[in-house]
Amino acid sequence: MNISIEYITEQLNNKGIRPSYQRIKVLEYMYQKGGHPTADEIFQTLSANIPSLSKVTIYNTLHAFEKAGMLRAVTIDDT
């Protein structure tokens, strides 16, 4: 799925989330990947092109998206 940066920026603005470069890239990844990627998968993929990206940024971004109703967290219990 090819989603424009303008569309992603608009989606973030509509939810009251400042469209930083990292947030745009995380949401772009979510649109392109689909499914249920883990925070680690997102980090591994994006950090290759964004060396300053941290796992904390990924977790904070996903939390902001969840709080805004843009995604839903799926927790898998390994026990």
Secondary structure, DSSP 8 states (H G I E B T S, - for coil): ----HHHHHHHHHHTT----HHHHHHHHHHHHH-S---HHHHHHHHHTT-TT--HHHHHHHHHHHHHTTS---------
